[in-house]
Amino acid sequence: MATGFEINFREFLDTKRETGGDVDVVVASIIEDVAQRGDAALIEYTRRFDGVDLAASDLRLTRGEIAESAAAASPDTVAALRLAAERIEDFHRRQIPPAIDYVDALGVRLVARWRPVAAAGFMSPVAPPPIPPQC
C-alpha cells in the first residue's frame, strides 16, 4: 500500500516542468557567477530569490544544527531525505569514469583516477519549492 509520501512524490514526478532554453541561459549565468564570485554571489542570489539575508558564516551548518533539525523532523521526512540521498549517491557513483592504468609502448606507466572532493555546498531555496507537500 502506498504511503502519503509515495503518492505525493508520484504526483510531483508526473507534473509538467519548464525546461525552456531561456531558463537554461539564466541558470548557466548564475552558475558561472557563483563559480567566479563564490560565497558573495551565493549570498546575493539568496537575498534576491529567497528574500533571506545571509552572512558567509551562515552558509555552513554545524553538526549540532544538522542533528537538531533531523531530530525535529518527522520520521517520514527523514525517511524521504535518506531515500533521496541514497538515490542521488547511487546515480552519481555510476557517473564516475573507470580508472585508467596502463604501461605505454615506451614502458611508461600512465594513470588517471577520479577522486571525491573534500566538501561541497548545497543551496536550498526558501521560495515555495516544487516538492511533494507532505514530505
N, CA, C and O atoms as a GROMACS GRO file, in nm:
protein
  540
    1MET      N    1   0.085  -0.119   0.000
    1MET     CA    2   0.000   0.000   0.000
    1MET      C    3   0.089   0.125   0.000
    1MET      O    4   0.184   0.134   0.078
    2ALA      N    5   0.059   0.218  -0.086
    2ALA     CA    6   0.140   0.340  -0.099
    2ALA      C    7   0.114   0.434   0.017
    2ALA      O    8   0.000   0.452   0.061
    3THR      N    9   0.224   0.495   0.068
    3THR     CA   10   0.211   0.593   0.174
    3THR      C   11   0.175   0.729   0.114
    3THR      O   12   0.180   0.748  -0.007
    4GLY      N   13   0.138   0.822   0.203
    4GLY     CA   14   0.107   0.957   0.156
    4GLY      C   15   0.224   1.019   0.083
    4GLY      O   16   0.207   1.087  -0.018
    5PHE      N   17   0.345   0.994   0.135
    5PHE     CA   18   0.463   1.048   0.069
    5PHE      C   19   0.477   0.991  -0.072
    5PHE      O   20   0.499   1.064  -0.168
    6GLU      N   21   0.463   0.859  -0.083
    6GLU     CA   22   0.479   0.794  -0.213
    6GLU      C   23   0.379   0.847  -0.315
    6GLU      O   24   0.413   0.870  -0.431
    7ILE      N   25   0.255   0.866  -0.271
    7ILE     CA   26   0.152   0.919  -0.360
    7ILE      C   27   0.187   1.061  -0.402
    7ILE      O   28   0.181   1.096  -0.520
    8ASN      N   29   0.224   1.144  -0.304
    8ASN     CA   30   0.260   1.284  -0.334
    8ASN      C   31   0.383   1.292  -0.423
    8ASN      O   32   0.391   1.375  -0.512
    9PHE      N   33   0.481   1.203  -0.397
    9PHE     CA   34   0.603   1.204  -0.476
    9PHE      C   35   0.572   1.164  -0.620
    9PHE      O   36   0.625   1.224  -0.714
   10ARG      N   37   0.487   1.064  -0.640
   10ARG     CA   38   0.448   1.023  -0.774
   10ARG      C   39   0.377   1.137  -0.847
   10ARG      O   40   0.404   1.162  -0.964
   11GLU      N   41   0.287   1.207  -0.777
   11GLU     CA   42   0.218   1.321  -0.838
   11GLU      C   43   0.319   1.429  -0.877
   11GLU      O   44   0.307   1.490  -0.983
   12PHE      N   45   0.416   1.452  -0.791
   12PHE     CA   46   0.520   1.550  -0.821
   12PHE      C   47   0.598   1.511  -0.946
   12PHE      O   48   0.622   1.594  -1.034
   13LEU      N   49   0.637   1.383  -0.955
   13LEU     CA   50   0.712   1.338  -1.071
   13LEU      C   51   0.633   1.349  -1.200
   13LEU      O   52   0.690   1.366  -1.308
   14ASP      N   53   0.501   1.339  -1.189
   14ASP     CA   54   0.416   1.346  -1.307
   14ASP      C   55   0.381   1.488  -1.350
   14ASP      O   56   0.320   1.508  -1.455
   15THR      N   57   0.419   1.589  -1.269
   15THR     CA   58   0.384   1.727  -1.304
   15THR      C   59   0.473   1.778  -1.417
   15THR      O   60   0.585   1.731  -1.436
   16LYS      N   61   0.421   1.875  -1.490
   16LYS     CA   62   0.494   1.937  -1.601
   16LYS      C   63   0.599   2.032  -1.544
   16LYS      O   64   0.572   2.107  -1.450
   17ARG      N   65   0.717   2.029  -1.599
   17ARG     CA   66   0.823   2.120  -1.558
   17ARG      C   67   0.872   2.198  -1.680
   17ARG      O   68   0.881   2.144  -1.790
   18GLU      N   69   0.901   2.322  -1.658
   18GLU     CA   70   0.952   2.405  -1.768
   18GLU      C   71   1.100   2.375  -1.790
   18GLU      O   72   1.176   2.366  -1.693
   19THR      N   73   1.140   2.359  -1.913
   19THR     CA   74   1.280   2.333  -1.945
   19THR      C   75   1.326   2.418  -2.063
   19THR      O   76   1.416   2.378  -2.137
   20GLY      N   77   1.265   2.532  -2.080
   20GLY     CA   78   1.297   2.617  -2.194
   20GLY      C   79   1.440   2.664  -2.196
   20GLY      O   80   1.506   2.672  -2.092
   21GLY      N   81   1.486   2.695  -2.314
   21GLY     CA   82   1.622   2.744  -2.332
   21GLY      C   83   1.651   2.871  -2.254
   21GLY      O   84   1.763   2.892  -2.210
   22ASP      N   85   1.549   2.956  -2.238
   22ASP     CA   86   1.571   3.080  -2.164
   22ASP      C   87   1.605   3.051  -2.018
   22ASP      O   88   1.685   3.122  -1.958
   23VAL      N   89   1.546   2.947  -1.962
   23VAL     CA   90   1.578   2.907  -1.825
   23VAL      C   91   1.722   2.858  -1.819
   23VAL      O   92   1.795   2.891  -1.726
   24ASP      N   93   1.763   2.779  -1.917
   24ASP     CA   94   1.898   2.726  -1.920
   24ASP      C   95   2.002   2.839  -1.924
   24ASP      O   96   2.104   2.831  -1.856
   25VAL      N   97   1.975   2.942  -2.001
   25VAL     CA   98   2.068   3.054  -2.011
   25VAL      C   99   2.082   3.126  -1.877
   25VAL      O  100   2.192   3.158  -1.834
   26VAL      N  101   1.968   3.150  -1.811
   26VAL     CA  102   1.971   3.219  -1.682
   26VAL      C  103   2.045   3.134  -1.579
   26VAL      O  104   2.129   3.184  -1.506
   27VAL      N  105   2.013   3.006  -1.573
   27VAL     CA  106   2.078   2.918  -1.476
   27VAL      C  107   2.228   2.909  -1.503
   27VAL      O  108   2.307   2.914  -1.409
   28ALA      N  109   2.267   2.898  -1.628
   28ALA     CA  110   2.409   2.891  -1.662
   28ALA      C  111   2.482   3.018  -1.618
   28ALA      O  112   2.595   3.012  -1.570
   29SER      N  113   2.417   3.134  -1.636
   29SER     CA  114   2.483   3.259  -1.595
   29SER      C  115   2.496   3.267  -1.443
   29SER      O  116   2.596   3.319  -1.392
   30ILE      N  117   2.396   3.216  -1.370
   30ILE     CA  118   2.404   3.215  -1.224
   30ILE      C  119   2.516   3.121  -1.178
   30ILE      O  120   2.595   3.156  -1.090
   31ILE      N  121   2.523   3.003  -1.237
   31ILE     CA  122   2.628   2.908  -1.201
   31ILE      C  123   2.766   2.967  -1.228
   31ILE      O  124   2.857   2.955  -1.145
   32GLU      N  125   2.781   3.031  -1.342
   32GLU     CA  126   2.909   3.094  -1.375
   32GLU      C  127   2.944   3.204  -1.276
   32GLU      O  128   3.059   3.215  -1.233
   33ASP      N  129   2.845   3.285  -1.239
   33ASP     CA  130   2.868   3.393  -1.145
   33ASP      C  131   2.911   3.338  -1.008
   33ASP      O  132   3.003   3.390  -0.946
   34VAL      N  133   2.844   3.232  -0.962
   34VAL     CA  134   2.881   3.172  -0.834
   34VAL      C  135   3.020   3.110  -0.843
   34VAL      O  136   3.098   3.117  -0.748
   35ALA      N  137   3.052   3.049  -0.957
   35ALA     CA  138   3.186   2.992  -0.975
   35ALA      C  139   3.292   3.102  -0.968
   35ALA      O  140   3.401   3.080  -0.914
   36GLN      N  141   3.262   3.218  -1.023
   36GLN     CA  142   3.358   3.329  -1.025
   36GLN      C  143   3.367   3.403  -0.892
   36GLN      O  144   3.476   3.433  -0.843
   37ARG      N  145   3.250   3.433  -0.833
   37ARG     CA  146   3.248   3.519  -0.713
   37ARG      C  147   3.224   3.444  -0.582
   37ARG      O  148   3.230   3.503  -0.475
   38GLY      N  149   3.197   3.314  -0.590
   38GLY     CA  150   3.185   3.232  -0.470
   38GLY      C  151   3.071   3.271  -0.378
   38GLY      O  152   2.959   3.300  -0.422
   39ASP      N  153   3.102   3.271  -0.249
   39ASP     CA  154   3.000   3.297  -0.147
   39ASP      C  155   2.929   3.431  -0.164
   39ASP      O  156   2.810   3.441  -0.136
   40ALA      N  157   3.001   3.532  -0.211
   40ALA     CA  158   2.938   3.664  -0.229
   40ALA      C  159   2.821   3.655  -0.327
   40ALA      O  160   2.715   3.712  -0.303
   41ALA      N  161   2.841   3.582  -0.437
   41ALA     CA  162   2.733   3.565  -0.534
   41ALA      C  163   2.621   3.480  -0.476
   41ALA      O  164   2.503   3.510  -0.496
   42LEU      N  165   2.657   3.374  -0.404
   42LEU     CA  166   2.556   3.288  -0.343
   42LEU      C  167   2.469   3.367  -0.245
   42LEU      O  168   2.347   3.352  -0.244
   43ILE      N  169   2.532   3.449  -0.165
   43ILE     CA  170   2.458   3.534  -0.069
   43ILE      C  171   2.367   3.631  -0.142
   43ILE      O  172   2.252   3.652  -0.103
   44GLU      N  173   2.418   3.691  -0.249
   44GLU     CA  174   2.339   3.785  -0.328
   44GLU      C  175   2.216   3.718  -0.390
   44GLU      O  176   2.106   3.773  -0.384
   45TYR      N  177   2.234   3.600  -0.450
   45TYR     CA  178   2.121   3.530  -0.511
   45TYR      C  179   2.020   3.482  -0.406
   45TYR      O  180   1.900   3.480  -0.431
   46THR      N  181   2.070   3.443  -0.291
   46THR     CA  182   1.979   3.401  -0.183
   46THR      C  183   1.892   3.519  -0.140
   46THR      O  184   1.772   3.504  -0.118
   47ARG      N  185   1.951   3.634  -0.130
   47ARG     CA  186   1.875   3.754  -0.094
   47ARG      C  187   1.775   3.789  -0.205
   47ARG      O  188   1.660   3.821  -0.178
   48ARG      N  189   1.821   3.782  -0.328
   48ARG     CA  190   1.737   3.819  -0.443
   48ARG      C  191   1.620   3.723  -0.464
   48ARG      O  192   1.506   3.766  -0.480
   49PHE      N  193   1.648   3.592  -0.465
   49PHE     CA  194   1.544   3.495  -0.498
   49PHE      C  195   1.464   3.446  -0.379
   49PHE      O  196   1.346   3.414  -0.392
   50ASP      N  197   1.527   3.440  -0.262
   50ASP     CA  198   1.460   3.382  -0.146
   50ASP      C  199   1.423   3.485  -0.040
   50ASP      O  200   1.350   3.455   0.054
   51GLY      N  201   1.474   3.609  -0.056
   51GLY     CA  202   1.443   3.712   0.042
   51GLY      C  203   1.507   3.687   0.177
   51GLY      O  204   1.454   3.731   0.280
   52VAL      N  205   1.620   3.617   0.179
   52VAL     CA  206   1.689   3.585   0.304
   52VAL      C  207   1.826   3.651   0.302
   52VAL      O  208   1.903   3.636   0.207
   53ASP      N  209   1.855   3.725   0.409
   53ASP     CA  210   1.987   3.788   0.422
   53ASP      C  211   2.079   3.695   0.499
   53ASP      O  212   2.053   3.661   0.614
   54LEU      N  213   2.186   3.654   0.435
   54LEU     CA  214   2.283   3.564   0.496
   54LEU      C  215   2.419   3.632   0.507
   54LEU      O  216   2.448   3.729   0.438
   55ALA      N  217   2.498   3.578   0.595
   55ALA     CA  218   2.640   3.615   0.603
   55ALA      C  219   2.718   3.489   0.566
   55ALA      O  220   2.663   3.378   0.570
   56ALA      N  221   2.843   3.505   0.530
   56ALA     CA  222   2.925   3.390   0.493
   56ALA      C  223   2.927   3.286   0.606
   56ALA      O  224   2.933   3.166   0.579
   57SER      N  225   2.922   3.331   0.730
   57SER     CA  226   2.924   3.238   0.844
   57SER      C  227   2.796   3.155   0.854
   57SER      O  228   2.793   3.054   0.925
   58ASP      N  229   2.690   3.197   0.784
   58ASP     CA  230   2.563   3.123   0.786
   58ASP      C  231   2.558   3.010   0.683
   58ASP      O  232   2.463   2.931   0.683
   59LEU      N  233   2.657   3.000   0.596
   59LEU     CA  234   2.649   2.907   0.484
   59LEU      C  235   2.680   2.762   0.520
   59LEU      O  236   2.641   2.672   0.446
   60ARG      N  237   2.747   2.739   0.631
   60ARG     CA  238   2.781   2.602   0.668
   60ARG      C  239   2.712   2.568   0.799
   60ARG      O  240   2.727   2.638   0.899
   61LEU      N  241   2.636   2.459   0.798
   61LEU     CA  242   2.568   2.413   0.918
   61LEU      C  243   2.665   2.336   1.006
   61LEU      O  244   2.752   2.265   0.957
   62THR      N  245   2.648   2.352   1.138
   62THR     CA  246   2.728   2.274   1.231
   62THR      C  247   2.667   2.134   1.244
   62THR      O  248   2.551   2.112   1.207
   63ARG      N  249   2.744   2.040   1.295
   63ARG     CA  250   2.691   1.906   1.319
   63ARG      C  251   2.572   1.912   1.415
   63ARG      O  252   2.475   1.838   1.400
   64GLY      N  253   2.581   2.002   1.513
   64GLY     CA  254   2.472   2.018   1.608
   64GLY      C  255   2.344   2.067   1.542
   64GLY      O  256   2.236   2.018   1.573
   65GLU      N  257   2.356   2.164   1.452
   65GLU     CA  258   2.239   2.216   1.381
   65GLU      C  259   2.174   2.107   1.294
   65GLU      O  260   2.052   2.098   1.286
   66ILE      N  261   2.258   2.026   1.231
   66ILE     CA  262   2.205   1.918   1.148
   66ILE      C  263   2.134   1.816   1.236
   66ILE      O  264   2.024   1.772   1.203
   67ALA      N  265   2.196   1.777   1.347
   67ALA     CA  266   2.135   1.678   1.437
   67ALA      C  267   2.005   1.730   1.495
   67ALA      O  268   1.907   1.657   1.506
   68GLU      N  269   2.003   1.858   1.534
   68GLU     CA  270   1.883   1.919   1.590
   68GLU      C  271   1.769   1.920   1.489
   68GLU      O  272   1.654   1.890   1.523
   69SER      N  273   1.800   1.955   1.365
   69SER     CA  274   1.697   1.957   1.261
   69SER      C  275   1.647   1.817   1.230
   69SER      O  276   1.527   1.797   1.210
   70ALA      N  277   1.737   1.721   1.226
   70ALA     CA  278   1.697   1.582   1.199
   70ALA      C  279   1.606   1.530   1.310
   70ALA      O  280   1.509   1.459   1.284
   71ALA      N  281   1.638   1.564   1.434
   71ALA     CA  282   1.558   1.518   1.547
   71ALA      C  283   1.419   1.582   1.546
   71ALA      O  284   1.323   1.521   1.592
   72ALA      N  285   1.409   1.704   1.495
   72ALA     CA  286   1.280   1.775   1.493
   72ALA      C  287   1.193   1.734   1.373
   72ALA      O  288   1.073   1.761   1.373
   73ALA      N  289   1.252   1.672   1.275
   73ALA     CA  290   1.178   1.635   1.153
   73ALA      C  291   1.095   1.509   1.178
   73ALA      O  292   1.128   1.426   1.263
   74SER      N  293   0.988   1.497   1.102
   74SER     CA  294   0.904   1.378   1.114
   74SER      C  295   0.979   1.257   1.058
   74SER      O  296   1.066   1.272   0.972
   75PRO      N  297   0.948   1.138   1.107
   75PRO     CA  298   1.012   1.017   1.054
   75PRO      C  299   0.993   1.001   0.904
   75PRO      O  300   1.083   0.955   0.834
   76ASP      N  301   0.875   1.040   0.851
   76ASP     CA  302   0.851   1.031   0.707
   76ASP      C  303   0.945   1.124   0.630
   76ASP      O  304   0.996   1.087   0.524
   77THR      N  305   0.968   1.243   0.684
   77THR     CA  306   1.058   1.338   0.618
   77THR      C  307   1.200   1.285   0.618
   77THR      O  308   1.270   1.291   0.517
   78VAL      N  309   1.244   1.233   0.733
   78VAL     CA  310   1.380   1.178   0.743
   78VAL      C  311   1.395   1.060   0.647
   78VAL      O  312   1.497   1.047   0.579
   79ALA      N  313   1.295   0.973   0.641
   79ALA     CA  314   1.300   0.858   0.550
   79ALA      C  315   1.305   0.904   0.405
   79ALA      O  316   1.380   0.848   0.325
   80ALA      N  317   1.227   1.006   0.372
   80ALA     CA  318   1.227   1.058   0.234
   80ALA      C  319   1.362   1.118   0.199
   80ALA      O  320   1.411   1.098   0.088
   81LEU      N  321   1.423   1.191   0.291
   81LEU     CA  322   1.553   1.251   0.264
   81LEU      C  323   1.661   1.144   0.252
   81LEU      O  324   1.750   1.156   0.167
   82ARG      N  325   1.654   1.041   0.334
   82ARG     CA  326   1.752   0.932   0.324
   82ARG      C  327   1.738   0.860   0.190
   82ARG      O  328   1.838   0.830   0.126
   83LEU      N  329   1.614   0.833   0.150
   83LEU     CA  330   1.591   0.769   0.021
   83LEU      C  331   1.646   0.855  -0.093
   83LEU      O  332   1.713   0.804  -0.183
   84ALA      N  333   1.618   0.985  -0.088
   84ALA     CA  334   1.668   1.076  -0.191
   84ALA      C  335   1.820   1.075  -0.193
   84ALA      O  336   1.881   1.069  -0.300
   85ALA      N  337   1.882   1.081  -0.076
   85ALA     CA  338   2.029   1.082  -0.068
   85ALA      C  339   2.088   0.954  -0.126
   85ALA      O  340   2.187   0.958  -0.198
   86GLU      N  341   2.026   0.840  -0.092
   86GLU     CA  342   2.075   0.712  -0.145
   86GLU      C  343   2.064   0.707  -0.298
   86GLU      O  344   2.155   0.660  -0.365
   87ARG      N  345   1.952   0.756  -0.351
   87ARG     CA  346   1.932   0.753  -0.496
   87ARG      C  347   2.029   0.847  -0.567
   87ARG      O  348   2.084   0.814  -0.672
   88ILE      N  349   2.050   0.965  -0.509
   88ILE     CA  350   2.143   1.062  -0.568
   88ILE      C  351   2.285   1.006  -0.566
   88ILE      O  352   2.356   1.015  -0.666
   89GLU      N  353   2.326   0.949  -0.453
   89GLU     CA  354   2.460   0.892  -0.444
   89GLU      C  355   2.478   0.778  -0.544
   89GLU      O  356   2.581   0.769  -0.611
   90ASP      N  357   2.379   0.690  -0.553
   90ASP     CA  358   2.386   0.578  -0.646
   90ASP      C  359   2.401   0.628  -0.790
   90ASP      O  360   2.483   0.576  -0.866
   91PHE      N  361   2.322   0.728  -0.826
   91PHE     CA  362   2.329   0.782  -0.962
   91PHE      C  363   2.468   0.839  -0.991
   91PHE      O  364   2.528   0.811  -1.095
   92HIS      N  365   2.520   0.920  -0.898
   92HIS     CA  366   2.648   0.986  -0.924
   92HIS      C  367   2.766   0.889  -0.917
   92HIS      O  368   2.866   0.910  -0.985
   93ARG      N  369   2.756   0.785  -0.837
   93ARG     CA  370   2.863   0.684  -0.837
   93ARG      C  371   2.873   0.619  -0.976
   93ARG      O  372   2.983   0.584  -1.021
   94ARG      N  373   2.760   0.604  -1.042
   94ARG     CA  374   2.761   0.544  -1.176
   94ARG      C  375   2.820   0.638  -1.281
   94ARG      O  376   2.854   0.595  -1.391
   95GLN      N  377   2.834   0.767  -1.248
   95GLN     CA  378   2.892   0.863  -1.341
   95GLN      C  379   3.045   0.864  -1.338
   95GLN      O  380   3.109   0.917  -1.428
   96ILE      N  381   3.102   0.805  -1.234
   96ILE     CA  382   3.248   0.808  -1.220
   96ILE      C  383   3.310   0.721  -1.328
   96ILE      O  384   3.283   0.601  -1.336
   97PRO      N  385   3.394   0.780  -1.411
   97PRO     CA  386   3.460   0.701  -1.516
   97PRO      C  387   3.556   0.600  -1.454
   97PRO      O  388   3.609   0.624  -1.345
   98PRO      N  389   3.579   0.490  -1.521
   98PRO     CA  390   3.675   0.392  -1.468
   98PRO      C  391   3.816   0.451  -1.470
   98PRO      O  392   3.849   0.538  -1.551
   99ALA      N  393   3.898   0.402  -1.378
   99ALA     CA  394   4.037   0.448  -1.373
   99ALA      C  395   4.112   0.401  -1.498
   99ALA      O  396   4.078   0.298  -1.558
  100ILE      N  397   4.212   0.477  -1.536
  100ILE     CA  398   4.300   0.440  -1.647
  100ILE      C  399   4.435   0.407  -1.585
  100ILE      O  400   4.490   0.488  -1.510
  101ASP      N  401   4.487   0.292  -1.614
  101ASP     CA  402   4.616   0.250  -1.558
  101ASP      C  403   4.679   0.151  -1.656
  101ASP      O  404   4.637   0.036  -1.667
  102TYR      N  405   4.781   0.198  -1.727
  102TYR     CA  406   4.845   0.110  -1.825
  102TYR      C  407   4.989   0.155  -1.848
  102TYR      O  408   5.029   0.265  -1.811
  103VAL      N  409   5.064   0.066  -1.910
  103VAL     CA  410   5.202   0.096  -1.949
  103VAL      C  411   5.202   0.114  -2.100
  103VAL      O  412   5.158   0.026  -2.174
  104ASP      N  413   5.253   0.230  -2.144
  104ASP     CA  414   5.251   0.257  -2.288
  104ASP      C  415   5.366   0.187  -2.360
  104ASP      O  416   5.444   0.113  -2.299
  105ALA      N  417   5.377   0.211  -2.489
  105ALA     CA  418   5.477   0.144  -2.573
  105ALA      C  419   5.620   0.175  -2.531
  105ALA      O  420   5.711   0.098  -2.562
  106LEU      N  421   5.641   0.287  -2.461
  106LEU     CA  422   5.776   0.323  -2.417
  106LEU      C  423   5.805   0.271  -2.276
  106LEU      O  424   5.912   0.297  -2.222
  107GLY      N  425   5.711   0.198  -2.218
  107GLY     CA  426   5.731   0.142  -2.085
  107GLY      C  427   5.696   0.238  -1.972
  107GLY      O  428   5.732   0.214  -1.857
  108VAL      N  429   5.625   0.346  -2.005
  108VAL     CA  430   5.587   0.444  -1.904
  108VAL      C  431   5.447   0.410  -1.853
  108VAL      O  432   5.353   0.390  -1.931
  109ARG      N  433   5.435   0.403  -1.722
  109ARG     CA  434   5.303   0.376  -1.663
  109ARG      C  435   5.224   0.507  -1.659
  109ARG      O  436   5.273   0.609  -1.609
  110LEU      N  437   5.102   0.503  -1.713
  110LEU     CA  438   5.014   0.620  -1.715
  110LEU      C  439   4.888   0.586  -1.634
  110LEU      O  440   4.827   0.481  -1.653
  111VAL      N  441   4.851   0.677  -1.544
  111VAL     CA  442   4.739   0.652  -1.453
  111VAL      C  443   4.653   0.778  -1.443
  111VAL      O  444   4.704   0.889  -1.432
  112ALA      N  445   4.522   0.757  -1.446
  112ALA     CA  446   4.427   0.866  -1.419
  112ALA      C  447   4.316   0.807  -1.333
  112ALA      O  448   4.257   0.705  -1.368
  113ARG      N  449   4.289   0.873  -1.220
  113ARG     CA  450   4.184   0.827  -1.130
  113ARG      C  451   4.098   0.945  -1.090
  113ARG      O  452   4.146   1.058  -1.079
  114TRP      N  453   3.968   0.918  -1.069
  114TRP     CA  454   3.876   1.020  -1.022
  114TRP      C  455   3.872   1.011  -0.870
  114TRP      O  456   3.862   0.902  -0.814
  115ARG      N  457   3.878   1.127  -0.803
  115ARG     CA  458   3.877   1.133  -0.657
  115ARG      C  459   3.764   1.225  -0.611
  115ARG      O  460   3.733   1.324  -0.678
  116PRO      N  461   3.702   1.193  -0.498
  116PRO     CA  462   3.597   1.281  -0.446
  116PRO      C  463   3.655   1.410  -0.391
  116PRO      O  464   3.772   1.416  -0.354
  117VAL      N  465   3.573   1.515  -0.386
  117VAL     CA  466   3.614   1.640  -0.325
  117VAL      C  467   3.593   1.629  -0.175
  117VAL      O  468   3.513   1.547  -0.129
  118ALA      N  469   3.663   1.711  -0.098
  118ALA     CA  470   3.655   1.706   0.048
  118ALA      C  471   3.523   1.761   0.099
  118ALA      O  472   3.471   1.713   0.200
  119ALA      N  473   3.468   1.860   0.031
  119ALA     CA  474   3.343   1.922   0.077
  119ALA      C  475   3.271   1.983  -0.041
  119ALA      O  476   3.333   2.019  -0.141
  120ALA      N  477   3.142   1.994  -0.029
  120ALA     CA  478   3.061   2.057  -0.133
  120ALA      C  479   2.948   2.133  -0.067
  120ALA      O  480   2.908   2.100   0.045
  121GLY      N  481   2.896   2.233  -0.135
  121GLY     CA  482   2.787   2.312  -0.080
  121GLY      C  483   2.654   2.271  -0.139
  121GLY      O  484   2.646   2.206  -0.244
  122PHE      N  485   2.550   2.311  -0.071
  122PHE     CA  486   2.413   2.285  -0.116
  122PHE      C  487   2.329   2.404  -0.079
  122PHE      O  488   2.332   2.450   0.035
  123MET      N  489   2.255   2.457  -0.175
  123MET     CA  490   2.168   2.572  -0.150
  123MET      C  491   2.025   2.526  -0.161
  123MET      O  492   1.983   2.476  -0.266
  124SER      N  493   1.950   2.542  -0.055
  124SER     CA  494   1.809   2.504  -0.055
  124SER      C  495   1.726   2.631  -0.057
  124SER      O  496   1.729   2.708   0.039
  125PRO      N  497   1.651   2.655  -0.164
  125PRO     CA  498   1.575   2.779  -0.173
  125PRO      C  499   1.463   2.786  -0.070
  125PRO      O  500   1.404   2.685  -0.031
  126VAL      N  501   1.434   2.908  -0.026
  126VAL     CA  502   1.327   2.931   0.069
  126VAL      C  503   1.195   2.951  -0.004
  126VAL      O  504   1.088   2.928   0.052
  127ALA      N  505   1.203   2.994  -0.129
  127ALA     CA  506   1.081   3.015  -0.209
  127ALA      C  507   1.004   2.884  -0.218
  127ALA      O  508   1.064   2.778  -0.204
  128PRO      N  509   0.874   2.888  -0.241
  128PRO     CA  510   0.795   2.765  -0.247
  128PRO      C  511   0.851   2.666  -0.346
  128PRO      O  512   0.849   2.690  -0.467
  129PRO      N  513   0.903   2.552  -0.296
  129PRO     CA  514   0.965   2.456  -0.386
  129PRO      C  515   0.864   2.363  -0.450
  129PRO      O  516   0.757   2.340  -0.394
  130PRO      N  517   0.897   2.311  -0.567
  130PRO     CA  518   0.809   2.215  -0.631
  130PRO      C  519   0.834   2.074  -0.579
  130PRO      O  520   0.873   1.985  -0.655
  131ILE      N  521   0.812   2.054  -0.447
  131ILE     CA  522   0.832   1.922  -0.388
  131ILE      C  523   0.699   1.871  -0.334
  131ILE      O  524   0.606   1.949  -0.316
  132PRO      N  525   0.690   1.742  -0.308
  132PRO     CA  526   0.564   1.688  -0.256
  132PRO      C  527   0.524   1.759  -0.128
  132PRO      O  528   0.610   1.787  -0.044
  133PRO      N  529   0.398   1.790  -0.110
  133PRO     CA  530   0.355   1.871   0.003
  133PRO      C  531   0.369   1.807   0.140
  133PRO      O  532   0.373   1.879   0.239
  134GLN      N  533   0.378   1.676   0.150
  134GLN     CA  534   0.384   1.615   0.282
  134GLN      C  535   0.513   1.540   0.306
  134GLN      O  536   0.512   1.432   0.366
  135CYS      N  537   0.626   1.596   0.259
  135CYS     CA  538   0.749   1.526   0.292
  135CYS      C  539   0.819   1.589   0.407
  135CYS      O  540   0.925   1.542   0.448
   0.00000   0.00000   0.00000
